[in-house]
Amino acid sequence: MILLSPSSGFFQCTHTLFSSDWATWIQLKEFARKNAANALSVGNMVMGMSSILCSLNGHHHAACWLVLIGYLLDLADGAVARHLNACSALGAKLDDFADFTTFGIATSLLLRTDDLPDNILSMCYFLSVFIRLCFFSSGIPFMYRGLPCTYPSAILASASLLSGGNTTLLRLVAVAMILFMSSQNFYPHDRVLESQAWKKVVFAGGVVMVFCFSFPPVCVYYLLWSVSYILFPTSLWSSKLNSSCCRSFQSNLRCHLTPFKNAQKLLPKLSLVTPSPVGHVTPQFVELTEKLIT
């Protein structure tokens, strides 16, 4: 008995130690799961703040580059949150704050010059992003009302780098982007990392380009990427839904649209235009939802 006591005590201590380490590891893993997407949103915000500082200190090239990195982080954070089942109210707020910092303040400063008209345009762009984030939620799953501010920022940053900061070109692009963001048109959620494989390849190409290539090909790549979303939102970039997503889509859609005045007449048509489990958000669906909420 005397000889066995130290041995049993040793094994008990070892078991307790490993149990404690395992519990700590599980807690750390759970913490990482819940906050991975939040970390990406914070990274986006850091890119935005860094871009602001670069703009204020005259480092225009670096400011544009940081906006493009923020663009990638913004496309990734929502996908990571949904993949890890870690969506939260905190994450949504962080994402909005990060978008406002990077695609509102930082991007508007890319338009700033010593001329009063350019400064007014910069403020108008800033306000359009603010209005877009605050008031233009469509309330419809997988849909945006107005062009998401991510894409105008990528276009402005790329155009600025390619043109060497040509003010005339930037003014024209900024006005066009303000009109797109302020429009009542619907844009499908692209879900770049959650649908077709080719979209994931496009995103991976964006990551490789921004870190491994010189700025002319990078800017052309991001311009084509963003402009294609504006020109072909439903035919090219709409979400391809799996069966569970589709069922959730239909249920949430009916819940959101029932209160509208045209719902009783038009909701029966949903089955004709709502995406099938292997389909896309279609132009017919966009047209129907516009009728429902107007």
C-alpha positions as CSV (number, residue, x, y, z in Angstrom):
1,M,0.0,0.0,0.0
2,I,2.8,2.4,0.9
3,L,4.6,1.6,-2.4
4,L,1.5,2.0,-4.5
5,S,0.5,5.4,-3.1
6,P,3.2,7.5,-4.8
7,S,2.5,5.8,-8.1
8,S,-1.2,6.3,-8.0
9,G,-0.7,9.9,-6.9
10,F,1.6,10.5,-9.8
11,F,-0.9,9.1,-12.4
12,Q,-3.7,11.1,-10.8
13,C,-1.7,14.3,-11.1
14,T,-0.8,13.5,-14.7
15,H,-4.4,12.7,-15.5
16,T,-5.5,16.0,-13.9
17,L,-2.8,17.9,-15.8
18,F,-3.7,16.5,-19.2
19,S,-7.4,17.0,-18.5
20,S,-6.8,20.6,-17.6
21,D,-4.7,21.1,-20.7
22,W,-7.3,19.5,-22.9
23,A,-10.1,21.7,-21.4
24,T,-7.9,24.7,-22.0
25,W,-7.3,23.6,-25.6
26,I,-11.0,23.2,-26.2
27,Q,-11.7,26.6,-24.7
28,L,-9.1,28.2,-27.0
29,K,-10.4,26.4,-30.0
30,E,-14.0,27.6,-29.2
31,F,-12.7,31.1,-28.7
32,A,-10.9,31.0,-32.1
33,R,-14.0,29.7,-33.8
34,K,-16.2,32.4,-32.4
35,N,-13.8,35.2,-33.2
36,A,-12.1,34.2,-36.4
37,A,-14.5,36.3,-38.5
38,N,-14.3,39.2,-36.0
39,A,-10.5,39.1,-36.4
40,L,-10.9,39.6,-40.1
41,S,-13.3,42.5,-39.6
42,V,-10.9,44.1,-37.2
43,G,-8.1,43.5,-39.8
44,N,-10.3,45.3,-42.4
45,M,-10.8,48.2,-39.9
46,V,-7.0,48.3,-39.3
47,M,-6.4,48.5,-43.1
48,G,-8.9,51.4,-43.3
49,M,-7.3,53.3,-40.5
50,S,-3.9,52.7,-42.0
51,S,-5.1,53.9,-45.4
52,I,-6.5,57.1,-43.7
53,L,-3.1,57.8,-42.1
54,C,-1.4,57.2,-45.4
55,S,-3.7,59.6,-47.3
56,L,-3.2,62.3,-44.7
57,N,0.5,61.9,-44.9
58,G,0.6,62.0,-48.7
59,H,1.3,58.3,-49.3
60,H,-1.4,57.9,-51.9
61,H,-0.1,54.7,-53.4
62,A,-0.1,52.9,-50.1
63,A,-3.5,54.2,-49.2
64,C,-5.0,52.6,-52.3
65,W,-3.2,49.3,-51.7
66,L,-4.6,49.1,-48.2
67,V,-8.1,49.7,-49.4
68,L,-7.7,46.7,-51.8
69,I,-6.5,44.5,-48.9
70,G,-9.6,45.6,-46.9
71,Y,-11.7,44.6,-49.9
72,L,-10.5,41.0,-49.6
73,L,-10.9,40.9,-45.8
74,D,-14.5,42.2,-46.1
75,L,-15.4,39.5,-48.7
76,A,-13.9,36.8,-46.3
77,D,-15.3,37.7,-42.9
78,G,-18.9,36.9,-43.5
79,A,-18.1,33.7,-45.3
80,V,-15.9,32.6,-42.4
81,A,-18.6,33.5,-39.8
82,R,-21.2,31.4,-41.6
83,H,-18.8,28.5,-42.2
84,L,-17.9,28.3,-38.5
85,N,-21.5,29.0,-37.4
86,A,-20.2,32.0,-35.5
87,C,-22.6,34.8,-36.7
88,S,-23.3,37.3,-34.0
89,A,-24.6,40.8,-33.3
90,L,-21.1,41.8,-32.4
91,G,-19.8,40.5,-35.7
92,A,-22.4,42.4,-37.7
93,K,-21.6,45.6,-35.9
94,L,-17.8,45.1,-36.3
95,D,-18.4,44.4,-40.0
96,D,-20.4,47.7,-40.4
97,F,-17.8,49.7,-38.5
98,A,-15.0,48.2,-40.6
99,D,-16.9,48.9,-43.8
100,F,-17.5,52.5,-42.8
101,T,-13.9,53.0,-41.9
102,T,-12.3,51.4,-45.0
103,F,-15.0,52.0,-47.7
104,G,-16.4,55.2,-46.3
105,I,-13.7,57.4,-44.7
106,A,-10.6,55.9,-46.2
107,T,-12.0,55.7,-49.8
108,S,-13.4,59.2,-49.6
109,L,-10.0,60.6,-48.7
110,L,-8.6,59.1,-52.0
111,L,-10.7,61.8,-53.7
112,R,-9.5,64.7,-51.5
113,T,-7.4,67.5,-53.0
114,D,-6.8,71.1,-52.3
115,D,-9.7,72.1,-54.5
116,L,-13.1,72.8,-52.9
117,P,-15.1,70.8,-55.5
118,D,-13.1,67.7,-54.9
119,N,-13.5,68.1,-51.1
120,I,-17.3,68.4,-51.6
121,L,-17.3,65.3,-53.8
122,S,-15.3,63.5,-51.1
123,M,-17.9,64.4,-48.5
124,C,-20.7,63.3,-50.8
125,Y,-19.1,60.0,-51.3
126,F,-18.6,59.6,-47.6
127,L,-22.3,60.4,-46.9
128,S,-23.5,58.0,-49.6
129,V,-21.6,55.1,-48.0
130,F,-23.0,56.2,-44.6
131,I,-26.5,56.2,-46.0
132,R,-26.0,52.9,-47.8
133,L,-24.8,51.1,-44.6
134,C,-27.5,52.6,-42.4
135,F,-30.7,52.7,-44.4
136,F,-30.4,50.5,-47.4
137,S,-30.8,47.1,-45.9
138,S,-33.2,45.2,-48.1
139,G,-34.4,42.8,-45.4
140,I,-34.4,40.0,-48.0
141,P,-32.0,37.1,-47.7
142,F,-29.1,37.0,-50.2
143,M,-30.0,40.5,-51.5
144,Y,-28.6,44.0,-51.2
145,R,-30.5,47.2,-52.0
146,G,-28.1,49.5,-53.7
147,L,-24.6,48.6,-54.8
148,P,-22.5,47.3,-51.8
149,C,-19.8,49.9,-51.0
150,T,-17.1,47.3,-51.2
151,Y,-17.0,47.3,-55.0
152,P,-17.0,51.1,-55.6
153,S,-14.0,51.3,-53.2
154,A,-12.0,48.7,-55.1
155,I,-12.9,50.5,-58.4
156,L,-11.8,53.9,-57.1
157,A,-8.6,52.5,-55.6
158,S,-7.7,50.7,-58.8
159,A,-8.6,53.6,-61.0
160,S,-6.5,55.9,-58.9
161,L,-3.5,53.7,-59.1
162,L,-3.8,53.1,-62.8
163,S,-4.3,56.8,-63.7
164,G,-1.8,58.2,-61.3
165,G,-4.5,60.0,-59.3
166,N,-6.1,61.7,-62.4
167,T,-8.7,64.0,-60.8
168,T,-11.0,64.2,-63.8
169,L,-11.2,60.4,-64.1
170,L,-11.7,60.0,-60.3
171,R,-14.5,62.6,-60.2
172,L,-16.4,60.7,-63.0
173,V,-15.9,57.4,-61.3
174,A,-16.9,58.7,-57.9
175,V,-20.1,60.3,-59.2
176,A,-21.1,57.0,-61.0
177,M,-20.4,55.0,-57.8
178,I,-22.5,57.4,-55.7
179,L,-25.4,56.9,-58.0
180,F,-25.0,53.1,-58.0
181,M,-24.9,53.0,-54.2
182,S,-27.8,55.3,-53.8
183,S,-30.0,53.5,-56.3
184,Q,-33.0,51.3,-55.3
185,N,-31.9,48.4,-57.5
186,F,-31.3,45.0,-56.0
187,Y,-27.9,43.3,-56.1
188,P,-27.5,39.6,-55.2
189,H,-25.1,38.5,-52.4
190,D,-22.1,37.3,-54.3
191,R,-21.0,34.9,-51.6
192,V,-17.6,34.5,-53.3
193,L,-16.3,31.9,-50.9
194,E,-19.5,29.9,-50.5
195,S,-20.8,29.1,-54.0
196,Q,-19.2,28.1,-57.3
197,A,-15.6,26.9,-57.4
198,W,-14.7,29.6,-60.0
199,K,-15.6,32.4,-57.6
200,K,-13.2,30.9,-55.0
201,V,-10.5,30.8,-57.7
202,V,-11.2,34.5,-58.5
203,F,-10.9,35.4,-54.8
204,A,-7.6,33.3,-54.5
205,G,-6.3,35.1,-57.5
206,G,-7.1,38.4,-55.9
207,V,-5.1,37.4,-52.8
208,V,-2.1,36.2,-54.9
209,M,-2.2,39.3,-57.1
210,V,-2.3,41.9,-54.3
211,F,0.7,40.3,-52.5
212,C,2.8,39.0,-55.4
213,F,2.4,41.3,-58.4
214,S,3.1,44.9,-59.3
215,F,0.2,47.3,-59.2
216,P,-0.8,47.6,-63.0
217,P,-2.0,44.0,-63.4
218,V,-3.4,44.0,-59.9
219,C,-5.5,47.1,-60.6
220,V,-6.8,45.6,-63.9
221,Y,-7.7,42.4,-62.1
222,Y,-9.7,44.2,-59.4
223,L,-11.3,46.5,-61.9
224,L,-12.6,43.6,-64.0
225,W,-13.7,41.8,-60.9
226,S,-15.7,44.7,-59.5
227,V,-17.1,46.1,-62.8
228,S,-18.3,42.6,-63.7
229,Y,-20.4,42.5,-60.5
230,I,-22.0,45.9,-61.4
231,L,-22.7,44.9,-65.0
232,F,-23.8,41.3,-64.5
233,P,-25.0,41.0,-60.9
234,T,-27.6,38.3,-61.4
235,S,-26.4,36.4,-64.4
236,L,-22.8,36.1,-63.2
237,W,-22.4,36.8,-59.5
238,S,-25.7,35.6,-57.9
239,S,-25.5,33.0,-55.2
240,K,-25.7,29.3,-56.1
241,L,-27.7,27.8,-53.2
242,N,-27.6,24.3,-51.7
243,S,-30.8,22.6,-50.6
244,S,-30.7,23.7,-47.0
245,C,-29.9,27.3,-48.0
246,C,-32.7,27.2,-50.5
247,R,-35.3,26.1,-47.9
248,S,-34.1,28.7,-45.5
249,F,-34.2,31.3,-48.3
250,Q,-37.8,30.5,-49.1
251,S,-38.9,30.5,-45.5
252,N,-37.2,33.8,-44.6
253,L,-38.4,35.4,-47.8
254,R,-42.0,34.7,-47.1
255,C,-41.6,35.9,-43.6
256,H,-40.0,39.2,-44.7
257,L,-42.4,39.9,-47.6
258,T,-45.8,39.0,-46.1
259,P,-46.4,42.4,-44.5
260,F,-46.1,44.3,-47.8
261,K,-49.3,45.3,-49.6
262,N,-48.8,43.3,-52.8
263,A,-47.8,40.1,-50.9
264,Q,-51.1,38.3,-51.1
265,K,-51.2,38.7,-54.9
266,L,-47.6,38.0,-55.7
267,L,-46.3,35.5,-53.1
268,P,-47.9,32.5,-54.9
269,K,-45.6,33.3,-57.8
270,L,-42.5,32.8,-55.6
271,S,-42.3,29.1,-56.4
272,L,-41.8,30.0,-60.0
273,V,-38.9,32.3,-59.5
274,T,-37.3,31.3,-56.2
275,P,-34.0,29.5,-56.8
276,S,-34.0,25.7,-57.0
277,P,-31.5,23.8,-54.9
278,V,-29.0,23.9,-57.8
279,G,-30.0,27.3,-59.2
280,H,-29.2,31.0,-58.9
281,V,-31.0,34.1,-57.6
282,T,-32.6,34.9,-60.9
283,P,-33.5,38.2,-62.6
284,Q,-37.2,37.2,-62.4
285,F,-36.8,36.9,-58.6
286,V,-35.3,40.3,-58.4
287,E,-38.2,41.8,-60.5
288,L,-40.8,40.1,-58.2
289,T,-39.2,41.3,-55.0
290,E,-39.2,44.8,-56.4
291,K,-42.9,44.6,-57.0
292,L,-43.5,43.2,-53.6
293,I,-41.9,45.9,-51.6
294,T,-43.1,48.9,-53.7
